Amino acid sequence: MSQTNDTAGRCPMGHGAEPADARGERIVAEEGAQLDFESDMSYGDYLHLDQVLTAQHPLSPDHNEMLFIVQHQTSELWMKLMLHELRAAVASIAADELGAAFKMMARVSRIMEQLVHAWDVLATMTPSEYSAIRPYLAASSGFQSWQYRCIEFAMGNKNAAMLKPHAHRPDLLEQVEQASRAPSLYDESLRLLARRGLAIPADYLERDWTQPYVENEAVRDAWLAVYRDPNRHWDLYQLGEELTDLEDAFRLWRFRHLTTVQRIIGFKRGTGGTGGVSYLRKMLDTVLFPEVWALRTEL
């Protein structure tokens, strides 16, 4: 036993224990890892981490403002990816490339799940902690997020009044207006159903896309035909379920937003001038793909 203790930590040649730094260098060398990036692009270079990690500028002296900033900045990054996927999914459905569209829609649903869990982190901020930073926020609000507005428009919740918060930035306003003028994910889905021979009313195939979607009984019947014979319409049936998953995830995201806001500020008005909790509760009543949900009662 004593011999084992004497040799513990020694190298096979009988020398003393290998120094920690040398041991680390040896392991890295054995793995073939590159250590010198003087002339090559590094991880930080590729991700532009200098810009990303220096983009947090708290205005208050309060410790908790960093949480508030990082929460919303990371949410905007996820929304950037969400828009990237949604726009590609709309284009794929228009091109009858449903396999690609399904993958993108599923990814958007998973991003929304990620955003739902992000509210758990913000919920660690107490009402008194938020009150300490609130005066420094002025009128800035997530209500003014142009990316979120583009997501809503891409999902079909069109509202011309929601262009106004972006009027002070013509470059951003143009992007939100483009999203408003474009067919939504659901609009393109209905056009696909029509191309497959299902009876979608003509005024749902070419209309003013800036106007809110209005539920239609004939559209419901078309979806019913798909769901009553899924073997015949398998990819359209799958499309209906992908839309359902997507809206389900969106509802959870909205609901978690509501409960987090109520937990932190109660029924105070939002910094952007909305009713806060009352406004968010109204948004929970919005149904994006109404016929896909309504058909379930008829089956």
Order of alpha helices (4+ residues) and beta strands (2+ residues): alpha-alpha-alpha-alpha-alpha-alpha-alpha-alpha-alpha-alpha-alpha-alpha-alpha-alpha
